[in-house]
Amino acid sequence: MKERCAALPYLRLIGYDREWKGISPSSAGSGARSLYLKATTDYTIDPEQRVWAAFGTSTHNKLSLYSYNVLSEETLTDGQMQGIADLLEEDENQEGYFNLWDFKNWGSYKAALALGITTLVEEETVLDEDGKPRILKSGKNKGKVKTKQKRTIVQDDSKADLRSEELQLNRYRIFYEESGFPISKMLIQVMVRDGGLYIAKNRGIEKNKYIIPIRRIPNSEVLSFYQVLSAKMEKAFKYGYSKKCDLWESMNGQKCERFCEVKDSCQLMSKSNNERWGLI
């Protein structure tokens, strides 16, 4: 490159990745292969792709400055795992209990998935003033009925995609409750990066900020998930190999094609183990 692509402070910020110290609550949603390759191989990052991650980091740091009389960015450990929770504050409506918060800086696509919002697009017949279908009088579709797209926004809480957030916050909850802080609510506060723009509204996202409650999952289910993931990582370090990410971990293949920073190493692992690279 003839010139540097960004200012040095920005490059230093986005170029920092935490040293591997084992599975953490935020590991939920990342496949064992992805985690293993990030811990053991050199990889490059695209400064363009980490812009919003940099904003998210800055937002967390600023919110921490205004967290009075609460536990903010607290490091938690129980001998099995370590993690850093965003915020624990007293429940104003239930004395002796606490609310556990996590801040997310998402685009409208991810926000819509988390809220269970989908957009249905249908072709609707255009009617004239007498209520009869209009007929196209020119062009390649001459003689055909004129139609227009009708977009319907549908929200179904049962279809909300929150699995990784549920696992993450419930793991923090277990940390805190074992330390004597009973949790009454778990919530994520979503700041929508493209909130207010046309594309966001087209996806059913009308606000710039959303509060999304997180359901309580049985401790056994949460701990089992992380134990299985930890066992996969131990096996990966032992044999130098891990299975490919599944559909959930790879975001139905979108992560493999667009977001995975160890994609090249993943392809090499597949090639050296005589397996077809890509989705299972």
TANOR-V824746 format. One record per backbone hydrogen bond with DSSP energy under -0.5 kcal/mol. NH is the residue of the N-H (numbers start at 1). CO is the residue of the C=O. E is the energy in kcal/mol with one decimal. If there is no record, write none. Layout:
{{NH | CO | E} {NH | CO | E}}
This chain:
{{11 | 7 | -2.0} {12 | 8 | -2.8} {13 | 9 | -2.0} {14 | 10 | -2.6} {15 | 11 | -1.6} {16 | 13 | -1.0} {17 | 15 | -0.6} {21 | 22 | -0.6} {27 | 24 | -2.2} {28 | 25 | -1.4} {30 | 27 | -2.4} {33 | 243 | -0.5} {35 | 31 | -2.4} {36 | 32 | -2.7} {37 | 33 | -2.7} {38 | 34 | -2.0} {39 | 35 | -1.5} {40 | 36 | -1.3} {41 | 37 | -2.2} {47 | 45 | -0.7} {49 | 46 | -1.3} {50 | 46 | -0.8} {50 | 47 | -0.5} {51 | 48 | -0.9} {54 | 50 | -1.9} {55 | 51 | -1.7} {56 | 52 | -2.3} {57 | 53 | -2.2} {58 | 54 | -2.3} {59 | 55 | -2.6} {60 | 56 | -2.2} {61 | 57 | -2.2} {62 | 58 | -2.3} {63 | 59 | -2.6} {64 | 60 | -1.9} {65 | 61 | -1.0} {65 | 62 | -0.5} {66 | 62 | -0.7} {66 | 63 | -0.9} {67 | 64 | -1.2} {68 | 66 | -1.3} {70 | 67 | -0.5} {71 | 88 | -2.2} {72 | 70 | -0.7} {73 | 86 | -1.8} {74 | 85 | -1.0} {76 | 74 | -0.5} {76 | 83 | -3.7} {78 | 81 | -1.4} {82 | 23 | -0.7} {83 | 76 | -2.4} {85 | 74 | -1.9} {85 | 83 | -0.5} {87 | 101 | -1.5} {88 | 71 | -2.2} {89 | 99 | -2.3} {91 | 97 | -2.7} {92 | 90 | -0.7} {94 | 91 | -1.0} {97 | 94 | -1.8} {98 | 182 | -2.0} {99 | 89 | -3.4} {100 | 185 | -2.8} {101 | 87 | -2.9} {101 | 99 | -0.5} {102 | 187 | -1.5} {104 | 189 | -2.6} {106 | 104 | -0.7} {106 | 191 | -1.2} {111 | 107 | -2.2} {112 | 108 | -2.5} {113 | 109 | -1.8} {114 | 110 | -2.3} {115 | 111 | -1.5} {116 | 112 | -0.6} {116 | 113 | -0.9} {117 | 112 | -2.9} {118 | 154 | -2.8} {120 | 118 | -0.5} {120 | 152 | -3.0} {121 | 119 | -0.5} {122 | 120 | -0.5} {122 | 150 | -2.6} {124 | 122 | -0.5} {124 | 148 | -3.5} {126 | 146 | -2.7} {128 | 132 | -3.2} {131 | 128 | -2.1} {134 | 126 | -2.9} {136 | 144 | -3.0} {142 | 139 | -1.6} {143 | 136 | -3.4} {144 | 141 | -2.2} {146 | 134 | -2.9} {148 | 124 | -2.4} {150 | 122 | -3.6} {151 | 149 | -0.5} {152 | 120 | -2.7} {154 | 118 | -2.9} {154 | 152 | -0.5} {156 | 116 | -2.6} {156 | 154 | -0.5} {159 | 156 | -2.3} {160 | 157 | -1.5} {161 | 113 | -2.7} {162 | 160 | -1.1} {166 | 162 | -2.9} {167 | 163 | -2.3} {168 | 164 | -2.4} {169 | 165 | -2.7} {170 | 166 | -2.0} {171 | 167 | -1.7} {172 | 168 | -1.8} {173 | 169 | -2.6} {174 | 170 | -2.0} {175 | 171 | -1.8} {176 | 172 | -2.5} {177 | 173 | -3.0} {178 | 174 | -2.0} {179 | 175 | -0.6} {179 | 176 | -1.0} {180 | 177 | -1.2} {181 | 176 | -2.2} {182 | 180 | -0.6} {184 | 98 | -2.7} {184 | 182 | -0.5} {185 | 98 | -1.1} {187 | 100 | -2.8} {188 | 212 | -2.3} {189 | 102 | -2.4} {190 | 188 | -0.7} {190 | 210 | -3.1} {191 | 104 | -3.0} {191 | 189 | -0.6} {192 | 190 | -0.6} {192 | 208 | -2.9} {193 | 106 | -3.2} {193 | 191 | -0.6} {195 | 192 | -1.4} {197 | 194 | -1.8} {201 | 197 | -2.2} {202 | 198 | -2.1} {203 | 199 | -0.8} {203 | 200 | -0.8} {204 | 201 | -1.4} {205 | 200 | -2.5} {206 | 204 | -0.9} {210 | 190 | -2.1} {212 | 188 | -2.7} {212 | 210 | -0.6} {213 | 211 | -0.5} {214 | 186 | -3.0} {221 | 218 | -0.6} {222 | 218 | -1.9} {223 | 219 | -3.0} {224 | 220 | -2.0} {225 | 221 | -1.8} {226 | 222 | -1.8} {227 | 223 | -2.2} {228 | 224 | -2.4} {229 | 225 | -2.2} {230 | 226 | -2.5} {231 | 227 | -2.3} {232 | 228 | -2.1} {233 | 229 | -1.9} {234 | 230 | -2.3} {235 | 231 | -2.1} {236 | 232 | -2.0} {237 | 233 | -2.5} {238 | 234 | -1.6} {239 | 235 | -2.6} {240 | 236 | -2.3} {241 | 236 | -0.5} {250 | 246 | -2.2} {251 | 248 | -1.2} {252 | 247 | -3.4} {254 | 251 | -1.8} {255 | 250 | -2.2} {256 | 250 | -0.6} {257 | 253 | -1.8} {258 | 254 | -2.5} {259 | 254 | -0.6} {259 | 255 | -1.2} {260 | 255 | -3.0} {263 | 260 | -0.8} {266 | 262 | -2.3} {267 | 263 | -2.3} {268 | 264 | -2.0} {269 | 265 | -2.2} {270 | 266 | -2.3} {271 | 267 | -2.5} {272 | 268 | -2.6} {273 | 269 | -1.0} {274 | 271 | -1.4} {275 | 270 | -2.7}}
